[in-house]
Amino acid sequence: MRRSFTVALERYGYRVEAAADGLAGLERFRDGDTGEVRDDSGSGDHGFDLLILDVMLPGLDGIGLCRRVRETSLVPILMMSARGDGLDIVAGLEAGADDYVVKPVDTYVLVARIRSLLRRATYAPPAAAAGRAAGAAEAGAGEGEGDLLVFGDLTLDTGGLEVFVSGSPVALTPTELKLLLEFAAHPGVVLERHTLLRNVWDYGWDGDSRVVDLCVQRLRRKLGRDRIETVRGFGYKLRR
């Protein structure tokens, strides 16, 4: 499977490096991660743009590997699971993965998920969305100054794509950042899960809402539990 996916992705124009187990993968990732930040993905100039981790890796499994990578990097991570019962999926998302696929997976589906993750890693908010957020801020949803949106102790720089809580910078993965930008563009408005799946994860179909729920949980741990409110039966909203 590793060889077949490598060949398939290379045919789509990707450069692929593969490792047979989790420890070898971690070593290869560390060797390739120069620490020179190129963009919000957290990868270096000669590092990796995206990681695909199989849950059932020998030595160090994919979930453990995901946790180790997240200690130092915000590189997009796609988790691959052979089980659809949800246990591996939830564990992988809680460990910091951005998305997942369940094996067997068609190559075109895998490539679609890869492209979606890479778009998020180089994301720049549309001017219209930034304008809506700034307008909402001026209307009292939050205080705006230039590219800065302020919601209590949360400050979001929509131009520089930086986030601060009580003045301290907060590191977010590309997916977490795009999700926060979506909330900030509609402060106080309840956003349904399927809307977030479409706008953040680029799902053109009904995806698994667990990716939304787990990403919201990770945001709450970083921004404060009360910043994003759950509206039962509907979705989530950013507190003004």
C-alpha positions in Angstrom: 0.0 0.0 0.0 2.8 2.4 0.8 4.5 1.7 -2.5 1.2 2.0 -4.5 0.3 5.3 -2.9 3.8 6.7 -3.5 3.6 5.8 -7.2 0.1 7.2 -7.5 0.9 10.5 -5.8 4.1 10.9 -7.9 1.9 10.6 -11.0 0.0 13.6 -9.7 3.2 15.6 -9.5 4.0 15.3 -5.8 7.4 14.5 -4.4 6.9 11.7 -1.9 9.2 10.2 0.8 8.0 7.1 2.6 8.9 5.4 5.9 8.0 1.8 6.9 7.4 2.6 10.6 6.6 5.4 12.9 10.1 5.9 14.4 11.7 6.0 11.0 9.0 8.5 9.9 9.7 10.7 12.9 13.4 10.6 12.2 12.9 11.4 8.5 10.6 14.3 9.4 13.1 15.8 11.9 15.9 15.5 9.4 13.8 17.3 6.8 12.4 20.0 9.1 15.0 22.8 8.9 13.0 25.0 11.3 13.0 27.8 8.7 9.4 28.8 8.6 8.2 29.2 5.0 4.5 29.7 5.7 1.8 29.0 8.2 2.2 25.2 7.8 5.2 25.4 10.0 7.4 23.4 7.6 10.8 24.6 6.6 12.2 25.6 3.2 13.4 22.1 2.6 10.9 20.3 4.9 7.6 18.6 4.3 4.4 20.4 3.1 2.1 17.6 4.4 2.2 14.3 6.3 0.1 11.2 5.7 0.1 9.0 8.8 -1.3 5.5 8.9 -2.7 4.7 12.3 -1.5 1.2 12.3 2.3 1.9 12.0 4.7 -0.5 13.7 7.0 0.8 16.4 5.4 4.1 17.0 1.8 4.2 15.8 0.4 7.1 13.7 -1.4 8.7 16.6 1.8 8.7 18.7 3.7 10.0 15.7 1.1 12.8 15.2 1.5 13.9 18.8 5.3 14.0 18.5 5.2 16.0 15.3 2.7 18.5 16.9 5.2 19.2 19.7 7.3 21.2 17.2 5.4 21.7 13.9 2.1 22.9 12.5 2.5 21.0 9.2 -0.8 19.7 7.9 -1.5 16.1 8.8 -3.8 13.7 7.1 -4.6 10.5 9.2 -5.3 7.2 7.4 -7.3 4.6 9.3 -8.4 1.1 8.5 -11.3 1.2 10.9 -14.5 3.2 10.5 -15.7 2.7 14.1 -14.6 6.1 15.1 -12.0 5.2 17.8 -8.9 5.7 15.7 -10.5 8.7 14.0 -11.3 10.6 17.2 -7.9 9.7 18.7 -6.1 11.0 15.6 -8.0 14.2 15.5 -7.5 14.8 19.2 -3.8 14.2 18.7 -3.7 17.1 16.2 -4.5 15.7 12.8 -6.3 18.0 10.4 -8.4 15.5 8.5 -8.7 11.7 7.9 -9.5 9.1 5.3 -10.7 5.5 5.9 -9.0 2.7 4.0 -9.6 1.5 1.4 -9.5 4.9 -0.2 -9.5 5.8 -3.9 -6.5 7.8 -5.1 -8.7 10.7 -6.4 -10.3 11.0 -2.9 -6.8 11.0 -1.3 -5.6 13.7 -3.7 -8.7 15.8 -3.1 -8.0 15.8 0.6 -4.3 16.6 0.1 -5.2 19.5 -2.2 -7.7 20.8 0.4 -5.1 20.7 3.2 -2.5 22.4 1.1 -4.9 25.2 0.2 -5.5 25.7 3.9 -1.8 25.8 4.6 -1.3 28.7 2.2 -4.7 30.4 3.1 -5.2 34.1 2.8 -8.7 35.4 3.9 -10.7 36.9 1.0 -11.1 40.7 1.2 -14.9 40.3 1.4 -14.6 38.1 4.4 -12.2 40.4 6.1 -14.5 43.3 5.3 -17.5 41.5 6.8 -15.6 40.8 10.0 -14.3 44.4 10.2 -17.8 45.7 9.6 -19.2 43.5 12.3 -16.4 44.6 14.7 -17.3 48.3 14.1 -21.0 47.4 14.7 -20.1 46.2 18.2 -19.3 42.5 17.6 -15.6 43.2 18.3 -13.3 46.2 18.1 -11.4 46.4 14.7 -8.3 48.4 13.8 -6.9 47.8 10.4 -6.4 44.1 10.1 -6.9 43.5 13.8 -10.1 42.1 15.2 -10.5 42.1 19.0 -12.9 39.9 20.9 -12.3 40.3 24.6 -8.8 39.0 25.3 -8.6 37.4 21.8 -6.9 39.4 19.0 -6.9 38.2 15.5 -4.6 39.8 12.9 -6.4 38.9 9.6 -3.6 40.3 7.5 -0.6 38.7 9.2 -2.7 35.6 10.1 -1.6 35.8 13.8 -3.6 35.1 16.9 -3.0 36.5 20.4 -4.7 35.7 23.7 -4.0 38.4 26.4 -1.2 39.6 24.3 0.6 36.3 24.0 0.9 34.6 20.6 -1.0 31.4 20.0 0.2 28.8 17.5 -2.6 27.3 15.4 -2.6 24.7 12.7 -3.7 25.9 9.3 -7.1 24.2 9.8 -7.6 25.7 13.2 -6.7 29.1 11.9 -9.1 28.9 9.0 -11.8 27.8 11.3 -11.2 30.7 13.6 -11.2 33.1 10.6 -14.6 31.7 9.6 -16.0 32.3 13.1 -14.4 35.8 13.1 -16.0 36.7 9.8 -19.4 36.0 11.4 -19.1 37.0 15.1 -22.2 36.1 17.1 -23.7 34.1 14.2 -24.4 30.4 14.7 -22.6 28.4 12.0 -23.9 24.9 11.3 -21.4 22.0 11.1 -22.2 21.3 7.5 -21.4 25.0 6.7 -18.1 24.8 8.4 -17.3 21.5 6.6 -17.9 23.2 3.3 -16.1 26.5 4.0 -13.2 25.2 6.1 -12.6 21.6 5.0 -13.7 22.2 1.4 -16.1 19.2 1.6 -18.5 19.3 -1.4 -20.6 16.6 0.3 -21.8 15.8 3.8 -18.6 14.9 5.7 -18.1 13.6 9.2 -18.9 16.4 11.6 -16.5 14.9 14.2 -13.7 16.8 12.4 -15.5 20.0 13.2 -16.2 19.1 16.8 -12.7 18.0 17.5 -11.1 21.0 15.9 -13.4 23.3 18.0 -12.3 21.5 21.1 -8.6 22.1 20.2 -9.4 25.8 19.6 -11.0 26.0 23.0 -8.0 24.6 24.7 -5.8 27.3 23.0 -8.2 30.3 23.1 -10.2 29.6 26.2 -13.2 27.4 26.7 -15.8 30.2 26.7 -14.7 31.9 23.5 -16.6 29.5 21.1 -20.1 28.7 22.3 -22.0 25.5 21.4 -25.6 26.1 20.3 -27.1 22.6 20.8 -28.8 21.2 17.8 -27.4 23.8 15.5 -23.7 24.5 15.7 -21.2 27.0 17.1 -20.6 30.7 17.3 -17.9 33.1 18.3 -18.8 35.1 21.4 -18.7 38.9 20.8 
